[in-house]
Amino acid sequence: MLSAFVRAFRTPDLRTKLLFTLAIMAIYRLGTHIPSPGIDYGLVQQCQQNATAAGSVLGMANLFSGGAMMQLSIFALGIMPYITAAIITQLLTVVIPRFEELKKEGQAGQTKMTQYTRYLTIGLAVLQASTLVVIARDPARLFGGTCTTVMPDDSIPVLVLMVLTMTAGTGLIMWLAELITEKGVGNGMSLLIFVSIAATFPSSLSVIYQKSVTTFVLVMLMGLAIITAVVYVEQCQRRIPVQYAKRMIGRRQYGGTSTYIPLKLNMANVIPIIFASSILMLPQLAGNFARPTDPAQQAPEWVTFVDRYLSMGMTGQGTHWVYMLLYVAMIIFFTFFYVGVTFNPTEVADNMKRYGGFIPGIRAGRPTAEYLEYVINRITTPGALYLAGLSLIPLIAFNALQVADFPLGGASILIIVGVGLQTVKQIESQLQQHDYEGFLR
């Protein structure tokens, strides 16, 4: 693999793409450390010393921003508004006929859908930036502890400028990601998420190492086993054979070929984990706003209930089993829901019938759709359980090992492995075009 890296950098066009991608990543990481207008960076650093990103109600958003949210930088929102907008746009294709028509129009329709996604991203960025600025006015709700202020001047013009800056930061991130997709290597959005998550690994592992060397070694061994399992599952496919009948059109013969439909074991990817985490975050966020700022005052009873049963518990006594049960149930539900929305067996069966394709032993049309639905349900069940088990790893690691920032589990490791495999395969295909051996054998 190392020799393949050397060959990749010896190829002029591929070397240019790799260096361009690395340069964009460096710019992105630089932006995560530039504070927004009106923010005192020194006060933010003091507040962060008493805070744990994983224990924050905004932990998922902070993860996808590479820690920029807890630093209140110009890239504080990270890629999260675009991810949310892309998911909403994809789900709306089932509800809005216009979106469904655009989806079927090919490249032109996809371009239009991308434009709608960008508009929605900016709208969500304004909303999320406004929420974050409101929270930042009372930093004890964001960082916890005794943090009192990070904004020396919280006047209206300064707050508006902060919202505009964070929104512009999201737009700049979108542009950087599209530059990577167009002129670099890999998918730009995926790679920026990859960089954001990978940037949090050194600090998390350093904290574990300083706490206990034995725990650090155990975590690294667990991480190796988890990565191996995730690579294995992410590569799993159920290949359904498809045979196309021979057809005579004019003097030419078409068809007569054999192919297959690749159905991944984890077709929903990381989307169910994001959905479940976002929904369970709402009670914690509401409780955070309702909690009195004076420690001498007692919080309402429902806030105490949320803290005990519906909180991730990274900074307390551990995560309650009620939270874990709800988390698993939501992930399983959203896995089946998302797969049902994105994969339509009836549409696939109709397309196969239109072009003369059939599954050996299965009649074309409705029997094919029923067979595909049966197969999808069978492979989605272990896929949903796999996602649920993977998402529970950080919670179990904290309860068992008292490791608050366990980096090798949940959505983070799933994205790291998935994006890594995708990028390596793309580099591999470009190396093969130059008659090189490549990464994979």
C-alpha positions in Angstrom: 0.0 0.0 0.0 2.9 2.4 0.8 4.4 1.8 -2.6 1.0 2.5 -4.2 1.0 5.9 -2.3 4.4 6.6 -3.8 3.2 5.7 -7.3 0.1 7.9 -6.8 2.3 10.9 -6.1 4.5 10.1 -9.0 1.5 10.4 -11.4 1.3 14.1 -12.4 -2.5 14.5 -12.7 -3.2 12.4 -9.6 -0.6 14.1 -7.6 -2.1 17.5 -8.5 -5.5 16.3 -7.3 -4.2 14.9 -4.1 -2.3 18.1 -3.2 -5.3 20.2 -4.1 -7.5 18.1 -1.8 -5.0 18.3 1.0 -4.8 22.1 0.6 -8.6 22.5 0.8 -8.6 20.3 4.0 -5.9 22.6 5.5 -8.0 25.7 4.8 -11.0 24.0 6.3 -9.1 23.1 9.5 -7.7 26.7 9.7 -11.2 28.1 9.6 -12.3 26.0 12.5 -9.8 27.8 14.8 -10.7 31.4 13.7 -13.1 32.8 16.3 -16.3 34.5 15.2 -16.7 38.3 15.7 -17.6 39.2 19.2 -16.1 36.0 20.7 -13.2 36.2 23.2 -11.0 33.2 22.2 -9.2 33.1 25.6 -12.5 32.9 27.5 -13.7 30.1 25.2 -10.5 28.1 26.0 -11.1 28.6 29.7 -14.7 27.4 29.4 -13.6 24.4 27.4 -11.3 23.2 30.1 -14.4 22.4 32.2 -16.6 21.1 29.4 -16.8 17.7 27.6 -17.9 17.9 24.0 -19.3 14.4 24.0 -21.4 15.2 27.1 -22.9 18.3 25.5 -26.4 18.3 24.1 -24.7 19.6 20.9 -22.2 16.7 20.9 -23.2 15.3 17.5 -23.1 18.8 15.8 -19.8 19.5 17.5 -18.4 16.1 16.2 -19.3 16.9 12.6 -17.8 20.4 12.9 -14.5 19.0 14.2 -14.8 20.8 17.5 -15.4 24.2 15.8 -18.9 24.5 17.4 -17.5 24.4 21.0 -14.9 27.0 19.9 -17.6 29.3 18.4 -15.5 29.8 15.2 -16.5 31.0 11.8 -17.0 27.4 10.8 -18.9 26.6 14.0 -21.9 25.1 12.1 -19.6 22.8 10.1 -21.2 20.6 7.5 -24.3 19.8 9.6 -26.7 22.2 7.9 -25.9 20.7 4.5 -26.3 17.2 5.8 -29.7 18.1 7.3 -30.8 19.8 4.1 -29.7 16.8 1.9 -31.6 14.4 4.1 -34.8 16.6 4.1 -34.6 17.0 0.3 -34.2 13.3 -0.2 -37.1 12.5 2.0 -39.3 15.1 0.3 -39.0 13.2 -3.0 -41.6 10.8 -1.7 -44.0 13.6 -0.6 -43.6 16.3 -3.3 -44.3 15.1 -6.9 -42.1 17.8 -8.4 -39.1 16.5 -6.5 -39.9 12.9 -7.7 -40.0 14.1 -11.3 -36.6 15.9 -10.9 -35.1 12.7 -9.5 -36.1 10.8 -12.6 -34.8 13.5 -15.0 -31.2 12.4 -14.7 -28.3 14.8 -14.5 -30.5 17.9 -15.2 -32.9 17.0 -12.4 -30.0 16.2 -10.0 -28.5 19.7 -10.7 -31.8 21.3 -9.8 -32.2 19.2 -6.7 -28.6 20.2 -5.6 -29.7 23.9 -6.1 -32.7 23.4 -3.8 -30.4 21.7 -1.3 -28.1 24.7 -1.2 -31.0 27.1 -0.6 -32.3 25.0 2.2 -28.8 24.7 3.6 -28.5 28.5 3.9 -31.9 28.7 5.6 -31.0 26.1 8.1 -27.6 27.7 8.7 -29.3 31.0 9.6 -31.6 29.1 12.0 -28.9 27.1 13.6 -26.5 30.1 13.9 -29.2 32.1 15.6 -29.8 29.3 18.1 -26.1 28.9 18.8 -25.6 32.6 19.3 -28.5 32.6 21.8 -26.9 29.7 23.7 -23.5 31.5 23.6 -25.0 34.5 25.4 -25.3 32.2 28.4 -22.2 29.9 27.9 -23.0 27.9 31.0 -25.7 26.2 28.9 -23.2 25.2 26.3 -20.1 24.5 28.3 -21.5 23.8 31.7 -19.5 24.4 34.9 -18.8 27.9 36.1 -18.4 29.5 32.7 -20.0 33.0 32.8 -19.3 34.8 29.5 -17.4 34.4 26.2 -18.9 37.5 24.6 -17.6 40.9 26.0 -20.1 42.7 23.8 -23.5 41.0 23.3 -25.3 43.9 21.6 -27.7 43.3 18.7 -25.4 44.4 15.9 -22.7 42.1 17.2 -25.1 39.2 17.4 -26.4 39.8 13.9 -22.8 39.9 12.6 -22.1 36.6 14.3 -25.1 35.0 12.6 -24.1 36.3 9.2 -20.5 35.2 9.7 -21.4 31.6 10.7 -23.9 31.4 7.8 -21.2 32.6 5.4 -18.9 30.0 6.9 -21.4 27.3 6.0 -21.6 28.6 2.4 -17.8 28.7 2.2 -17.7 25.1 3.4 -20.1 24.0 0.7 -18.0 25.7 -1.9 -14.8 24.1 -0.7 -16.5 20.7 -0.7 -17.6 21.2 -4.3 -14.1 22.2 -5.3 -12.8 18.9 -3.9 -15.5 16.9 -5.8 -14.7 18.8 -9.0 -10.9 19.1 -9.0 -9.7 16.8 -6.2 -10.1 13.2 -5.1 -13.2 11.7 -3.5 -16.5 13.3 -2.5 -15.9 16.7 -1.0 -18.6 16.7 1.6 -17.7 13.2 2.8 -14.0 14.1 3.0 -14.6 17.3 5.1 -16.7 15.3 7.5 -13.9 12.7 7.6 -11.4 15.5 8.4 -13.7 17.0 11.1 -14.1 13.7 12.9 -10.5 12.6 12.5 -9.3 15.9 14.0 -10.9 15.0 17.3 -9.1 11.6 17.6 -5.7 12.8 18.9 -7.1 14.9 21.7 -9.5 12.2 22.8 -6.8 9.5 22.8 -4.4 11.8 24.6 -6.9 12.3 27.4 -7.4 8.5 27.7 -3.6 8.0 27.7 -3.0 10.6 30.5 -5.8 9.0 32.5 -4.5 5.4 32.3 -2.1 3.6 30.1 -3.9 0.3 30.6 -7.2 1.8 29.5 -5.5 3.4 26.5 -4.1 0.0 25.4 -7.5 -1.6 25.9 -9.3 1.2 23.9 -6.8 0.8 21.0 -7.4 -3.0 20.9 -11.1 -2.5 21.0 -10.8 0.1 18.2 -8.8 -2.3 16.0 -11.5 -4.9 16.5 -14.3 -2.4 15.8 -12.7 -1.1 12.6 -12.1 -4.6 11.4 -15.8 -5.5 12.0 -17.0 -2.3 10.4 -14.9 -2.8 7.3 -16.2 -6.4 7.0 -19.9 -5.3 7.3 -19.6 -2.3 5.1 -18.3 -4.5 2.3 -21.1 -7.1 2.7 -23.5 -7.3 -0.3 -26.4 -9.4 -1.3 -26.1 -9.8 -5.0 -29.4 -10.6 -6.7 -28.8 -12.1 -10.2 -30.6 -10.4 -13.1 -30.9 -11.9 -16.6 -31.8 -9.8 -19.6 -33.5 -11.5 -22.5 -32.3 -11.1 -26.1 -34.2 -8.6 -28.2 -34.0 -7.7 -31.9 -34.2 -4.0 -32.7 -33.8 -3.5 -36.4 -30.9 -5.6 -37.4 -29.2 -5.5 -34.1 -29.5 -7.8 -31.2 -29.6 -6.4 -27.6 -29.7 -8.1 -24.2 -28.7 -11.6 -23.4 -26.4 -10.4 -20.6 -26.3 -11.3 -16.9 -25.7 -8.8 -14.1 -26.8 -8.4 -10.5 -28.4 -5.9 -8.1 -26.0 -5.2 -5.2 -27.9 -4.7 -2.0 -25.6 -3.6 0.9 -26.2 -4.9 4.4 -26.1 -1.4 5.7 -28.1 0.5 3.1 -29.0 3.4 5.5 -25.4 4.1 6.4 -25.1 6.6 9.2 -28.5 8.4 8.7 -30.5 6.5 11.4 -27.9 7.3 14.0 -28.1 11.0 13.1 -31.9 10.9 13.2 -32.1 9.2 16.5 -29.4 11.4 18.1 -31.1 14.5 16.9 -34.6 13.6 18.3 -33.2 12.5 21.6 -31.2 15.7 21.8 -34.4 17.8 21.8 -35.5 17.0 25.4 -31.9 17.7 26.6 -31.8 21.0 24.8 -35.2 22.1 26.1 -34.1 21.1 29.6 -30.9 23.1 29.2 -32.9 26.2 28.5 -35.3 25.6 31.4 -32.6 24.9 33.9 -32.0 27.9 36.2 -28.6 29.6 35.9 -28.3 30.0 39.7 -26.9 26.8 41.1 -28.8 27.5 44.4 -32.2 27.2 42.6 -33.7 23.8 42.1 -34.5 22.7 38.5 -38.0 21.7 37.6 -39.0 18.1 38.1 -39.2 17.4 34.4 -35.7 18.7 33.8 -34.4 16.3 36.5 -36.3 13.5 34.8 -34.7 14.4 31.5 -31.2 14.5 33.0 -31.7 11.1 34.6 -33.4 9.1 32.0 -33.2 10.9 28.6 -29.6 12.2 28.8 -26.5 10.8 27.3 -24.9 10.9 30.7 -21.3 11.4 29.6 -20.6 13.8 32.4 -22.7 12.2 35.1 -23.2 8.7 36.6 -23.5 7.0 33.2 -26.2 6.6 30.6 -29.4 5.1 31.9 -30.8 2.0 30.3 -34.0 3.8 29.4 -32.0 6.2 27.1 -30.1 3.2 25.6 -33.4 1.3 24.9 -35.0 4.4 23.2 -31.8 5.0 21.2 -31.8 1.4 19.9 -35.5 1.4 19.1 -35.2 4.7 17.2 -32.2 3.5 15.2 -34.0 0.3 14.2 -37.1 2.2 13.2 -35.3 4.9 11.2 -33.2 2.2 9.5 -36.3 0.5 8.1 -37.9 3.9 7.4 -35.0 5.3 5.5 -34.4 2.1 3.5 -38.1 2.0 2.6 -38.0 5.6 1.4 -34.8 5.3 -0.7 -35.3 1.9 -2.2 -38.6 1.2 -4.0 -38.9 -2.5 -5.0 -41.9 -1.8 -7.3 -40.0 0.8 -9.2 -37.0 -1.4 -9.6 -39.2 -4.3 -10.8 -41.0 -2.1 -13.3 -37.7 -0.9 -14.7 -36.4 -4.4 -15.1 -39.6 -5.5 -16.8 -39.4 -2.5 -19.2 -35.9 -3.4 -20.4 -36.6 -7.2 -20.5 -34.8 -8.1 -17.3 -35.9 -10.8 -14.8 -34.6 -12.6 -11.8 -34.1 -16.3 -12.6 -36.9 -18.3 -11.0 -39.1 -15.2 -10.3 -41.7 -13.9 -12.6 -41.4 -10.3 -13.8 -43.6 -7.6 -12.4 -45.3 -7.9 -9.0 -43.7 -11.2 -8.0 -40.3 -9.6 -8.5 -41.3 -6.6 -6.4 -42.5 -8.9 -3.6 -39.2 -10.9 -3.8 -37.1 -7.7 -3.6 -39.1 -6.5 -0.6 -38.6 -9.8 1.1 -34.9 -9.7 0.5 -34.6 -6.1 1.7 -36.4 -6.8 4.9 -34.2 -9.8 5.6 -30.9 -7.9 5.1 -32.1 -4.7 6.8 -32.8 -6.5 10.0 -29.2 -7.4 10.8 -28.1 -4.0 9.3 -30.3 -2.2 11.8 -29.0 -4.3 14.7 -25.5 -3.7 13.6 -26.1 0.1 13.6 -27.7 -0.1 17.0 -24.8 -2.1 18.5 -22.3 0.3 17.0 -24.0 3.4 18.3 -24.1 1.9 21.9 -20.3 1.4 22.0 -19.4 4.9 23.3 -22.1 4.7 25.9 -21.0 1.3 27.1 -17.4 2.4 27.1 -18.2 5.2 29.4 -20.3 3.1 31.8 -17.7 0.3 31.9 -14.3 2.1 31.4 -15.3 5.7 32.4 -14.0 6.9 29.0 -16.0 10.0 28.2 -14.6 10.8 24.8 -14.5 7.3 23.2 -13.6 8.1 19.6 -13.8 4.6 18.0 -17.5 3.9 18.0 -20.9 5.2 16.8 -21.3 7.5 13.9 -17.7 8.6 13.9 -16.1 5.3 13.2 -18.8 4.4 10.6 -18.1 7.6 8.7 -14.3 7.3 9.0 -14.3 3.8 7.6 -16.9 4.4 4.9 -15.3 7.6 3.5 -11.8 6.0 3.7 -12.9 2.9 1.7 -14.7 5.1 -0.9 -11.7 7.4 -1.3 -9.2 4.5 -1.6 -11.3 2.9 -4.2 -11.4 6.1 -6.3 -7.6 6.4 -6.1 -7.3 2.8 -7.0 -9.4 3.2 -10.1 -7.3 6.2 -11.2 -4.1 4.2 -10.6 -5.5 1.3 -12.7 -6.0 3.8 -15.6 -2.2 4.3 -15.5 -1.5 0.6 -15.4 -0.4 0.6 -11.8 -1.1 -2.1 -9.3 -3.0 0.1 -6.9 -4.0 -0.4 -3.3 -6.4 -3.4 -3.6 -5.4 -6.8 -4.9 
